[in-house]
């Protein structure tokens, strides 16, 4: 048993070690996406691969509950100086798409492994069918780049040059991959030095027992938060706009059951495994970190003193049926799992909003467009591929203030790159970069504004990939009288005769002089906009956040010649209150129309039907059932639609009473 004072000292040392590792990687990485956007992680783990410390100031925030154990066990032998790695989503379910390359290093003391240090970098490209390796249009894992199962990358402190040669032969920009991998290896070496110092300070046994104690304490903190919530069953669903290119909505469903200091997250009712790359590979792990990222955010919101480590996952059990979008079977494509994970976080936020509405915010934007450009630099005549600024939306209105603008809530870790740096490294010219007026959901506490970015390209056949495109149809929802936010869009040559509106399309080809416009969604509003102080609305108008038309129509605030008209405002608000909505959530007209047909009863019937089919039939049948219901004149019965599908495709297995 480690006393509390020593435990706190050890916690500080472990976090400092993680911060030092992160700083080493941040300062030595080669690709813009790692050194500027900071899509990387580093962590200290125990002997079994459970995370015990992560940095707070640098890197991605998805992984405090990561467990490397299954990947660690797939490597036969570890020696001092070794580093192992993998980027295969199906080998140990550690990497979750091919560009995320995870490295881990055993730390020895007197011949015994006392812990591991590890982390990942998101490589700019891992080969595959498209530049940057990721697109919604891909249909199997083999199209998403070269994959390496867990294996030794460094033996006795030296890189395996054969492994590196295989990688460099298969990726588009090998110097970026090699630079980032070596930077991560250097970060792990930094971690090793810090761990050895801790072992000398606390003793090997005291250090290992202390790591166990840190996870026990995080578990205790998580259970305390759950005990502060009312027991109950909270049901919520949310949608990605499309389950494939020009497809149907992708539904995620959650039944959150809180009982005492434990919770079950049952995702039964979520869509079947998809024929696109939006699947989330979790390998039936009931505490897989991707299923619980939204939970980490909720817990940390309710207790900012939380220790972020694997102990947080212990009070939670996730149920994600096999063959579904949240637990796909090989060889399903998974490259765009980050889009689905964004919706998964919104799903969890919605369920907890029902449990503790007074403590939770409205929906964040939930769409982080990661923009990659592959073009030719006319100055050097060389091919260039690079990630430029992520286009991230605002946070939802929270209980005591407006949502953050531009890069808020669950995507705030994605840093922007100064446009001067991007224009130096990539032959493009920025035309516009800033906040989008009128994009945040109106509310007593306004949702954060969206980000808008426009840039011009100069070379022919410039290929633009904009992964995670979503929320072009279904809006981020408002809560407790707050309204939903504006949607996102992707446009080539906005306002010109050659304008092309691409919506959720994530791959486009641009020609010299074309202007690319991308804007994110905003965050949802919280509380009635009619309760927002008129002076605060006027300030929003003066700042350019809200236009006078929205101020009048949504907030009931009349502004004339730059000044408040208090009498007209009072009269207008009285009129608008009579028609204002009173529901917990405001989803917007698009979702309301969709759910007038695809309501809970129909989805329950569809879930029963699809779960009775073999996995390889499920997505096909879902698509055909949707089409049959669209084509039906005055019917939306799932059972009848399935019967018509079987008439057209008699190869579909018969299911007795599946949709009743």
C-alpha positions as CSV (number, residue, x, y, z in Angstrom):
1,X,0.0,0.0,0.0
2,X,1.4,3.4,-1.0
3,X,0.5,6.3,1.2
4,X,-1.4,9.2,-0.3
5,X,1.4,11.8,-0.2
6,X,3.8,9.5,-2.0
7,X,1.1,8.6,-4.5
8,X,0.6,12.3,-5.3
9,X,4.3,12.8,-5.7
10,X,4.5,9.8,-8.0
11,X,1.5,11.1,-10.0
12,X,3.4,14.4,-10.6
13,X,6.5,12.6,-11.6
14,X,4.6,10.4,-14.1
15,X,2.8,13.3,-15.7
16,X,6.1,15.2,-15.9
17,X,7.7,12.2,-17.7
18,X,4.8,12.2,-20.1
19,X,5.1,15.9,-20.7
20,X,8.8,15.6,-21.4
21,X,8.2,12.8,-23.9
22,X,5.6,14.9,-25.6
23,X,7.9,17.9,-25.8
24,X,10.7,15.8,-27.3
25,X,8.3,14.5,-30.0
26,X,6.7,17.9,-30.6
27,X,10.2,19.6,-31.1
28,X,11.7,16.9,-33.3
29,X,8.8,15.6,-35.5
30,X,9.0,16.3,-39.3
31,X,5.4,16.4,-40.6
32,X,3.2,19.4,-40.1
33,X,0.4,17.2,-38.8
34,X,2.5,16.1,-35.9
35,X,4.7,19.1,-35.1
36,X,1.9,21.7,-35.6
37,X,-1.5,20.0,-35.4
38,X,-0.3,17.7,-32.7
39,X,-2.0,14.5,-33.7
40,X,0.2,12.3,-31.5
41,X,0.2,10.7,-28.1
42,X,2.7,9.6,-25.6
43,X,2.1,7.8,-22.3
44,X,3.5,5.9,-19.3
45,X,2.1,2.4,-18.8
46,X,2.4,-0.3,-16.2
47,X,3.9,-3.7,-16.8
48,X,0.7,-5.0,-18.6
49,X,0.3,-2.0,-20.9
50,X,-2.4,-0.1,-19.1
51,X,-1.9,3.7,-19.3
52,X,-1.1,5.4,-16.1
53,X,-0.1,8.9,-17.2
54,X,-0.6,11.2,-20.3
55,X,0.5,14.8,-21.0
56,X,-2.1,17.5,-20.5
57,X,-0.6,20.2,-22.7
58,X,0.5,18.5,-25.9
59,X,-1.0,15.9,-28.2
60,X,-4.4,14.2,-28.7
61,X,-6.7,13.5,-25.8
62,X,-8.4,10.3,-26.8
63,X,-6.1,7.8,-25.1
64,X,-6.0,8.0,-21.2
65,X,-7.8,4.7,-21.0
66,X,-5.7,2.9,-23.6
67,X,-4.6,-0.7,-23.0
68,X,-1.6,-1.9,-25.0
69,X,-1.8,-5.4,-23.5
70,X,-3.1,-7.4,-26.5
71,X,-0.5,-5.9,-28.8
72,X,2.3,-6.3,-26.3
73,X,1.6,-10.0,-26.0
74,X,1.9,-10.5,-29.7
75,X,5.6,-9.8,-29.6
76,X,7.5,-12.9,-28.6
77,X,10.5,-11.4,-26.8
78,X,11.6,-8.1,-25.3
79,X,15.2,-7.0,-24.5
80,X,16.6,-3.8,-23.1
81,X,16.8,-1.3,-25.9
82,X,13.9,-2.8,-27.9
83,X,11.0,-0.8,-29.4
84,X,8.0,-2.6,-30.9
85,X,5.4,-1.1,-33.2
86,X,2.2,-1.7,-35.1
87,X,-0.3,0.2,-37.3
88,X,-2.6,-2.7,-38.0
89,X,-6.1,-2.1,-36.6
90,X,-6.9,-5.8,-36.4
91,X,-3.7,-7.0,-34.7
92,X,-4.3,-6.4,-31.0
93,X,-6.8,-3.6,-31.6
94,X,-4.3,-1.0,-30.6
95,X,-3.9,1.1,-33.7
96,X,-7.3,2.1,-34.9
97,X,-6.5,3.1,-38.5
98,X,-3.4,2.5,-40.6
99,X,-1.9,6.1,-40.4
100,X,-1.7,5.8,-36.6
101,X,1.6,4.1,-35.9
102,X,2.0,3.0,-32.3
103,X,5.4,2.4,-30.7
104,X,6.1,1.0,-27.2
105,X,9.3,0.4,-25.3
106,X,9.8,-1.9,-22.3
107,X,11.7,-0.4,-19.4
108,X,13.9,-2.8,-17.5
109,X,15.4,-2.7,-14.0
110,X,17.8,-5.5,-13.0
111,X,16.5,-7.8,-15.8
112,X,12.8,-7.2,-15.0
113,X,10.3,-5.1,-17.0
114,X,8.9,-2.5,-14.6
115,X,6.7,-0.7,-17.1
116,X,6.4,0.4,-20.7
117,X,6.4,3.8,-22.4
118,X,4.6,4.3,-25.7
119,X,2.7,6.5,-28.0
120,X,1.6,7.1,-31.6
121,X,2.1,9.5,-34.5
122,X,-0.5,10.0,-37.2
123,X,1.6,9.6,-40.4
124,X,0.7,11.9,-43.2
125,X,0.4,8.9,-45.6
126,X,0.7,5.1,-45.3
127,X,0.1,4.4,-49.0
128,X,-3.2,2.9,-50.2
129,X,-5.7,4.0,-52.7
130,X,-5.8,7.8,-51.9
131,X,-3.3,10.4,-50.8
132,X,-3.1,10.5,-47.0
133,X,-4.6,6.9,-47.1
134,X,-8.1,7.9,-45.8
135,X,-11.4,8.3,-47.5
136,X,-15.0,7.4,-46.8
137,X,-15.2,5.7,-50.2
138,X,-12.8,2.9,-49.3
139,X,-14.4,-0.4,-48.7
140,X,-11.8,-2.8,-47.1
141,X,-8.8,-2.5,-44.9
142,X,-6.4,-3.5,-47.8
143,X,-7.1,-0.2,-49.6
144,X,-6.0,1.9,-46.6
145,X,-2.3,1.5,-46.8
146,X,0.5,-0.9,-45.7
147,X,-0.1,-2.5,-42.3
148,X,2.4,-4.0,-39.9
149,X,1.3,-6.4,-37.1
150,X,3.0,-6.0,-33.7
151,X,6.7,-6.6,-34.2
152,X,10.1,-5.4,-33.2
153,X,11.1,-2.1,-34.8
154,X,14.3,-1.6,-32.8
155,X,16.5,-4.5,-31.5
156,X,19.1,-3.6,-28.9
157,X,18.8,0.0,-29.7
158,X,19.1,-0.2,-33.5
159,X,16.4,0.1,-36.1
160,X,15.5,-2.9,-38.2
161,X,16.4,-1.5,-41.6
162,X,14.5,-4.1,-43.5
163,X,11.2,-3.1,-41.8
164,X,11.9,0.6,-42.6
165,X,12.7,-0.3,-46.2
166,X,9.3,-2.0,-46.6
167,X,7.6,1.1,-45.2
168,X,9.5,3.6,-47.4
169,X,8.7,1.6,-50.5
170,X,5.0,1.8,-49.9
171,X,4.2,5.3,-48.7
172,X,4.1,8.6,-50.7
173,X,6.4,10.7,-48.5
174,X,8.8,8.4,-46.8
175,X,11.0,11.1,-45.4
176,X,8.0,12.4,-43.3
177,X,7.3,8.9,-42.0
178,X,10.9,8.2,-41.1
179,X,11.3,11.6,-39.4
180,X,8.2,11.2,-37.3
181,X,9.0,7.6,-36.3
182,X,12.5,8.5,-35.2
183,X,11.1,11.5,-33.3
184,X,8.7,9.2,-31.5
185,X,11.5,6.7,-30.7
186,X,13.5,9.6,-29.3
187,X,10.5,10.5,-27.1
188,X,10.4,7.0,-25.8
189,X,14.1,7.2,-24.9
190,X,13.3,10.4,-23.0
191,X,10.6,8.5,-21.2
192,X,13.0,5.7,-20.3
193,X,15.4,8.1,-18.7
194,X,12.6,9.6,-16.6
195,X,11.3,6.2,-15.5
196,X,14.8,5.1,-14.5
197,X,15.1,8.2,-12.3
198,X,11.7,7.4,-10.7
199,X,12.8,3.8,-10.0
200,X,15.9,5.1,-8.3
201,X,13.8,7.5,-6.2
202,X,10.9,5.2,-5.2
203,X,12.5,1.8,-5.6
204,X,11.4,-0.7,-8.2
205,X,8.7,-2.3,-6.0
206,X,7.5,1.1,-4.7
207,X,7.3,2.4,-8.3
208,X,5.3,-0.6,-9.6
209,X,2.9,-0.6,-6.6
210,X,2.5,3.2,-7.0
211,X,1.4,2.8,-10.6
212,X,-1.3,0.3,-9.4
213,X,-2.3,2.9,-6.8
214,X,-2.7,5.7,-9.3
215,X,-5.1,3.6,-11.3
216,X,-7.0,2.6,-8.2
217,X,-7.4,6.3,-7.3
218,X,-8.6,7.2,-10.8
219,X,-11.2,4.4,-10.5
220,X,-12.3,5.8,-7.1
221,X,-12.7,9.3,-8.6
222,X,-14.8,8.0,-11.5
223,X,-17.0,6.0,-9.1
224,X,-17.6,9.1,-7.0
225,X,-18.8,11.0,-10.0
226,X,-21.2,8.2,-11.0
227,X,-22.6,8.1,-7.4
228,X,-23.5,11.8,-7.8
229,X,-25.8,11.0,-10.7
230,X,-29.3,9.6,-10.4
231,X,-29.7,5.9,-11.1
232,X,-31.6,5.2,-14.3
233,X,-31.7,4.2,-17.9
234,X,-31.0,7.0,-20.4
235,X,-31.7,6.4,-24.1
236,X,-30.2,8.6,-26.9
237,X,-29.3,8.3,-30.6
238,X,-27.4,10.4,-33.0
239,X,-26.5,10.2,-36.7
240,X,-23.6,10.6,-39.0
241,X,-24.9,12.1,-42.2
242,X,-24.1,9.2,-44.5
243,X,-23.0,5.6,-44.0
244,X,-21.1,5.7,-47.3
245,X,-20.7,7.9,-50.4
246,X,-24.2,9.3,-51.1
247,X,-25.5,6.8,-48.6
248,X,-28.1,6.7,-45.9
249,X,-27.7,8.1,-42.4
250,X,-25.5,6.1,-40.0
251,X,-27.2,5.7,-36.7
252,X,-25.5,5.3,-33.4
253,X,-27.7,4.3,-30.4
254,X,-27.0,4.2,-26.7
255,X,-28.7,3.0,-23.6
256,X,-26.8,4.3,-20.7
257,X,-27.7,2.6,-17.4
258,X,-26.3,4.1,-14.2
259,X,-26.6,2.1,-11.0
260,X,-24.7,3.3,-8.0
261,X,-21.0,3.7,-8.9
262,X,-21.2,1.6,-12.1
263,X,-22.5,2.3,-15.6
264,X,-23.3,0.1,-18.7
265,X,-23.1,1.6,-22.2
266,X,-25.2,-0.6,-24.5
267,X,-24.7,0.4,-28.1
268,X,-27.3,-2.2,-29.4
269,X,-29.3,-0.6,-32.1
270,X,-26.4,1.0,-33.8
271,X,-26.0,0.4,-37.5
272,X,-24.5,-2.8,-38.9
273,X,-20.9,-3.0,-40.1
274,X,-20.7,-0.6,-43.0
275,X,-19.5,-1.0,-46.5
276,X,-17.5,2.2,-46.2
277,X,-14.5,3.1,-43.9
278,X,-16.6,4.6,-41.0
279,X,-16.3,1.4,-38.9
280,X,-14.7,1.6,-35.4
281,X,-12.4,-1.4,-34.7
282,X,-12.9,-2.3,-31.0
283,X,-12.4,-6.0,-31.1
284,X,-15.2,-6.7,-28.6
285,X,-13.2,-5.0,-25.8
286,X,-15.8,-3.9,-23.2
287,X,-13.5,-1.0,-22.2
288,X,-12.0,-0.1,-25.5
289,X,-10.8,3.5,-25.3
290,X,-12.6,4.6,-28.5
291,X,-15.9,3.6,-26.9
292,X,-15.2,5.6,-23.8
293,X,-13.6,8.9,-25.1
294,X,-16.9,10.7,-24.6
295,X,-17.0,9.4,-21.0
296,X,-13.5,10.8,-20.3
297,X,-14.7,14.2,-21.4
298,X,-17.8,14.0,-19.2
299,X,-15.8,12.8,-16.1
300,X,-13.2,15.5,-16.6
301,X,-15.8,18.2,-17.0
302,X,-17.4,17.2,-13.7
303,X,-14.0,16.9,-11.9
304,X,-11.1,18.8,-13.4
305,X,-8.8,17.2,-10.7
306,X,-9.3,13.8,-12.3
307,X,-6.3,11.6,-12.8
308,X,-6.3,10.6,-16.4
309,X,-5.4,6.9,-16.7
310,X,-6.9,3.4,-17.3
311,X,-8.5,3.3,-13.9
312,X,-11.2,5.5,-15.2
313,X,-12.5,2.7,-17.4
314,X,-13.1,0.2,-14.6
315,X,-16.6,1.3,-13.5
316,X,-17.9,1.2,-17.2
317,X,-18.9,-1.8,-19.3
318,X,-19.6,-1.3,-23.0
319,X,-21.8,-3.6,-25.1
320,X,-21.0,-3.3,-28.8
321,X,-22.5,-6.3,-30.7
322,X,-20.1,-8.0,-33.2
323,X,-20.7,-7.1,-36.9
324,X,-21.8,-3.6,-36.1
325,X,-20.3,-0.2,-37.0
326,X,-18.7,-0.1,-33.5
327,X,-17.3,-3.6,-33.6
328,X,-16.7,-4.7,-37.2
329,X,-15.2,-7.9,-38.5
330,X,-12.1,-8.1,-40.6
331,X,-11.5,-6.9,-43.4
332,X,-13.9,-4.0,-42.9
333,X,-12.4,-0.6,-43.7
334,X,-11.8,1.6,-40.7
335,X,-9.8,4.6,-41.9
336,X,-12.5,7.1,-41.2
337,X,-13.3,5.8,-37.8
338,X,-12.6,9.4,-36.4
339,X,-15.8,10.7,-38.1
340,X,-17.8,8.0,-36.3
341,X,-15.9,8.6,-33.1
342,X,-17.0,12.3,-33.2
343,X,-20.6,11.2,-33.5
344,X,-20.0,8.6,-30.7
345,X,-18.8,11.4,-28.4
346,X,-21.9,13.4,-29.2
347,X,-24.0,10.3,-28.5
348,X,-22.5,9.9,-25.1
349,X,-22.8,13.6,-24.3
350,X,-26.6,13.4,-25.2
351,X,-27.1,10.4,-22.9
352,X,-25.4,12.1,-19.9
353,X,-27.3,15.3,-20.7
354,X,-30.5,13.3,-19.9
355,X,-28.9,12.0,-16.7
356,X,-27.6,15.4,-15.4
357,X,-29.0,18.1,-17.6
358,X,-28.0,20.9,-15.2
359,X,-24.3,20.0,-15.5
360,X,-23.9,19.2,-19.2
361,X,-23.4,21.4,-22.3
362,X,-25.2,21.3,-25.7
363,X,-23.7,19.4,-28.6
364,X,-20.3,20.4,-29.9
365,X,-19.8,20.8,-33.6
366,X,-18.8,17.1,-33.9
367,X,-17.0,17.5,-37.3
368,X,-13.3,18.1,-37.6
369,X,-12.3,18.3,-41.2
370,X,-8.7,17.3,-41.6
371,X,-7.5,18.9,-44.9
372,X,-4.7,17.3,-46.9
373,X,-3.4,18.7,-50.2
374,X,-1.4,16.8,-52.8
375,X,-0.1,19.1,-55.5
376,X,3.0,20.1,-57.5
377,X,5.2,23.0,-56.2
378,X,5.9,25.1,-59.3
379,X,8.9,26.6,-57.6
380,X,10.7,23.3,-57.3
381,X,8.7,21.0,-59.6
382,X,8.4,18.5,-56.8
383,X,5.3,16.7,-55.6
384,X,4.0,18.0,-52.2
385,X,1.6,16.3,-49.8
386,X,0.8,17.9,-46.5
387,X,-1.9,18.3,-43.9
388,X,-3.0,21.9,-43.5
389,X,-5.2,23.4,-40.9
390,X,-8.0,21.3,-39.4
391,X,-11.3,23.0,-39.8
392,X,-12.9,22.5,-36.3
393,X,-16.2,23.9,-35.1
394,X,-17.3,25.5,-31.8
395,X,-18.3,23.9,-28.5
396,X,-21.9,23.7,-27.3
397,X,-23.2,26.3,-24.9
398,X,-22.4,25.3,-21.3
399,X,-24.2,25.9,-18.0
400,X,-22.4,29.2,-17.2
401,X,-21.1,30.6,-20.5
402,X,-21.1,30.5,-24.3
403,X,-19.4,27.6,-26.1
404,X,-15.8,28.3,-27.2
405,X,-15.5,29.6,-30.8
406,X,-13.6,27.9,-33.6
407,X,-12.0,25.0,-31.9
408,X,-13.9,23.9,-28.9
409,X,-15.1,21.1,-26.7
410,X,-13.9,17.6,-27.7
411,X,-11.7,18.7,-30.7
412,X,-9.8,21.5,-29.0
413,X,-6.6,19.5,-29.0
414,X,-6.3,19.8,-32.8
415,X,-4.1,22.9,-33.1
416,X,-4.1,25.2,-36.1
417,X,-1.0,25.9,-38.1
418,X,0.0,29.6,-38.7
419,X,-1.0,30.2,-42.4
420,X,2.5,31.7,-43.0
421,X,4.0,28.3,-42.2
422,X,1.5,26.4,-44.4
423,X,2.1,28.7,-47.3
424,X,5.8,28.3,-47.0
425,X,5.6,24.5,-47.1
426,X,2.6,24.0,-49.5
427,X,2.1,26.0,-52.7
428,X,-1.4,27.4,-51.9
429,X,-2.6,30.9,-50.9
430,X,-5.1,31.5,-48.1
431,X,-8.0,33.7,-49.0
432,X,-10.0,33.6,-45.8
433,X,-9.5,32.0,-42.4
434,X,-11.6,32.9,-39.4
435,X,-15.0,32.5,-37.6
436,X,-18.3,32.1,-39.5
437,X,-21.0,34.5,-38.3
438,X,-24.5,33.2,-37.4
439,X,-23.2,29.6,-37.2
440,X,-23.5,29.0,-33.4
441,X,-26.7,27.6,-32.1
442,X,-28.8,30.4,-30.5
443,X,-29.4,30.1,-26.7
444,X,-29.2,31.7,-23.4
445,X,-25.7,30.5,-23.7
446,X,-24.8,30.7,-27.4
447,X,-23.0,27.8,-29.2
448,X,-19.5,28.4,-30.3
449,X,-19.0,29.7,-33.9
450,X,-17.7,27.6,-36.8
451,X,-14.4,28.0,-38.5
452,X,-14.3,28.9,-42.2
453,X,-11.2,28.5,-44.4
454,X,-10.7,29.3,-48.1
455,X,-7.5,28.8,-50.1
456,X,-6.4,29.0,-53.7
457,X,-4.4,26.3,-55.6
458,X,-2.1,26.9,-58.5
459,X,-1.1,23.5,-60.0
460,X,-3.2,21.2,-62.2
461,X,-4.6,18.0,-60.8
462,X,-4.3,19.2,-57.2
463,X,-6.0,16.6,-55.0
464,X,-7.8,17.7,-51.9
465,X,-8.8,15.2,-49.2
466,X,-11.0,16.5,-46.4
467,X,-11.5,13.6,-44.1
468,X,-14.2,13.5,-41.4
469,X,-16.6,15.6,-43.5
470,X,-19.9,15.4,-41.6
471,X,-22.8,17.5,-40.1
472,X,-23.7,18.8,-43.6
473,X,-27.2,17.4,-43.0
474,X,-27.8,16.7,-39.3
475,X,-27.2,19.7,-37.0
476,X,-25.4,19.8,-33.6
477,X,-28.3,19.8,-31.2
478,X,-29.3,22.4,-28.7
479,X,-30.5,21.6,-25.2
480,X,-33.0,23.0,-22.6
481,X,-34.6,25.4,-25.0
482,X,-31.4,26.2,-26.9
483,X,-31.4,25.8,-30.7
484,X,-29.3,23.6,-33.0
485,X,-26.3,25.0,-34.8
486,X,-25.7,25.6,-38.5
487,X,-24.3,22.8,-40.7
488,X,-20.9,22.4,-42.4
489,X,-20.1,22.6,-46.1
490,X,-17.3,22.0,-48.7
491,X,-17.5,24.2,-51.8
492,X,-15.2,24.8,-54.8
493,X,-15.3,28.3,-56.2
494,X,-18.0,29.7,-53.9
495,X,-20.2,32.3,-55.6
496,X,-18.6,31.8,-59.0
497,X,-20.3,30.4,-62.2
498,X,-18.2,27.3,-61.7
499,X,-19.3,26.7,-58.1
500,X,-19.5,23.1,-56.9
501,X,-21.2,22.3,-53.6
502,X,-19.7,19.1,-52.3
503,X,-21.2,18.7,-48.9
504,X,-19.8,15.6,-47.3
505,X,-17.6,14.7,-50.2
506,X,-14.1,14.1,-48.9
507,X,-12.0,13.8,-52.1
508,X,-11.9,16.5,-54.8
509,X,-9.6,17.5,-57.7
510,X,-8.9,21.2,-58.2
511,X,-7.3,23.0,-61.1
512,X,-5.2,26.2,-61.2
513,X,-7.0,29.2,-59.8
514,X,-9.7,27.2,-58.0
515,X,-10.7,28.4,-54.5
516,X,-11.5,25.7,-51.9
517,X,-14.0,26.8,-49.2
518,X,-14.6,24.6,-46.1
519,X,-16.6,25.6,-43.0
520,X,-17.4,23.5,-40.0
521,X,-20.6,23.4,-38.0
522,X,-21.1,25.5,-35.0
523,X,-21.9,24.3,-31.5
524,X,-25.5,23.9,-30.2
525,X,-27.1,26.5,-28.0
526,X,-28.1,25.9,-24.3
527,X,-31.2,27.5,-22.7
528,X,-33.8,29.7,-24.5
529,X,-32.3,32.4,-26.7
530,X,-35.2,34.6,-25.5
531,X,-33.5,34.6,-22.0
532,X,-30.2,35.9,-23.3
533,X,-29.6,39.5,-22.1
534,X,-30.3,42.0,-24.9
535,X,-27.0,43.7,-24.1
536,X,-25.2,40.5,-24.7
537,X,-26.9,40.0,-28.0
538,X,-26.0,43.5,-29.0
539,X,-22.3,42.8,-28.2
540,X,-22.5,39.7,-30.4
541,X,-23.8,41.8,-33.2
542,X,-21.0,44.4,-32.7
543,X,-18.4,41.7,-32.7
544,X,-19.8,40.1,-35.9
545,X,-20.8,36.9,-34.2
546,X,-24.5,37.4,-34.9
547,X,-26.2,39.3,-37.6
548,X,-29.1,41.7,-36.9
549,X,-31.5,39.4,-38.7
550,X,-30.7,36.5,-36.4
551,X,-30.8,38.8,-33.4
552,X,-34.3,39.6,-34.3
553,X,-35.6,36.2,-35.5
554,X,-34.0,33.9,-32.9
555,X,-33.2,36.1,-29.9
556,X,-36.1,38.5,-30.3
557,X,-33.8,41.5,-30.0
558,X,-34.5,44.5,-32.1
559,X,-31.4,46.6,-33.0
560,X,-31.9,49.9,-34.9
561,X,-29.0,52.1,-36.0
562,X,-26.6,50.1,-33.8
563,X,-28.7,50.6,-30.6
564,X,-31.1,48.4,-28.7
565,X,-34.8,49.2,-29.1
566,X,-36.0,47.9,-25.7
567,X,-39.7,48.4,-26.2
568,X,-39.7,46.6,-29.5
569,X,-37.5,43.8,-28.1
570,X,-40.0,43.3,-25.2
571,X,-42.9,43.1,-27.5
572,X,-41.2,40.8,-30.0
573,X,-40.0,38.4,-27.2
574,X,-43.5,38.1,-25.8
575,X,-44.7,37.1,-29.2
576,X,-41.9,34.6,-29.8
577,X,-42.3,32.9,-26.5
578,X,-45.7,31.6,-27.4
579,X,-44.2,29.6,-30.3
580,X,-40.9,28.5,-28.6
581,X,-40.2,24.8,-28.2
582,X,-40.1,23.1,-24.8
583,X,-38.3,19.8,-25.5
584,X,-35.0,18.8,-23.9
585,X,-33.3,18.6,-27.3
586,X,-33.6,20.7,-30.4
587,X,-32.4,18.7,-33.4
588,X,-33.4,20.9,-36.3
589,X,-35.9,20.2,-39.2
590,X,-33.6,17.7,-41.0
591,X,-33.6,15.2,-38.2
592,X,-37.2,15.8,-37.4
593,X,-38.2,14.9,-40.9
594,X,-36.0,11.8,-41.0
595,X,-37.3,10.5,-37.7
596,X,-40.9,11.0,-38.8
597,X,-40.2,7.9,-40.9
598,X,-37.3,6.3,-39.2
599,X,-38.5,6.5,-35.6
600,X,-37.5,4.2,-32.7
601,X,-40.0,1.5,-33.6
602,X,-38.7,1.1,-37.1
603,X,-35.1,1.1,-36.0
604,X,-35.9,-1.5,-33.3
605,X,-37.4,-3.7,-36.1
606,X,-34.5,-3.1,-38.3
607,X,-32.0,-4.0,-35.6
608,X,-33.8,-7.3,-34.9
609,X,-33.8,-8.1,-38.6
610,X,-30.2,-7.3,-39.3
611,X,-28.8,-9.0,-36.2
612,X,-30.4,-12.3,-37.4
613,X,-28.5,-12.1,-40.7
614,X,-24.9,-13.1,-41.4
615,X,-22.6,-10.2,-41.1
616,X,-21.8,-9.9,-44.9
617,X,-25.5,-9.4,-45.7
618,X,-26.3,-6.7,-43.1
619,X,-25.2,-3.5,-44.8
620,X,-26.6,-4.6,-48.1
621,X,-30.0,-5.4,-46.6
622,X,-30.1,-2.1,-44.6
623,X,-29.4,-0.2,-47.9
624,X,-32.1,-2.0,-49.7
625,X,-34.7,-1.7,-46.9
626,X,-34.1,2.1,-46.8
627,X,-34.6,2.2,-50.6
628,X,-37.8,0.1,-50.4
629,X,-39.3,2.4,-47.7
630,X,-38.4,5.5,-49.7
631,X,-40.1,4.1,-52.8
632,X,-43.2,2.9,-50.9
633,X,-46.2,5.1,-51.6
634,X,-47.8,5.3,-48.1
635,X,-46.0,2.7,-46.0
636,X,-42.9,2.7,-43.8
637,X,-43.2,-0.9,-42.5
638,X,-39.8,-2.5,-42.1
639,X,-41.2,-6.1,-42.3
640,X,-42.9,-5.4,-45.6
641,X,-39.8,-3.6,-47.0
642,X,-37.7,-6.6,-46.1
643,X,-40.1,-9.0,-47.8
644,X,-39.9,-6.9,-51.0
645,X,-36.1,-7.1,-50.8
646,X,-36.2,-10.9,-50.5
647,X,-38.5,-11.0,-53.6
648,X,-35.9,-9.0,-55.5
649,X,-32.9,-10.8,-54.0
650,X,-34.0,-14.4,-53.1
651,X,-30.4,-15.1,-52.0
652,X,-31.0,-13.1,-48.9
653,X,-31.5,-15.5,-46.0
654,X,-35.1,-15.9,-44.8
655,X,-35.7,-14.6,-41.2
656,X,-38.9,-15.8,-39.5
657,X,-40.7,-13.0,-37.7
658,X,-37.5,-10.9,-37.4
659,X,-39.1,-7.6,-37.9
660,X,-42.3,-8.1,-35.9
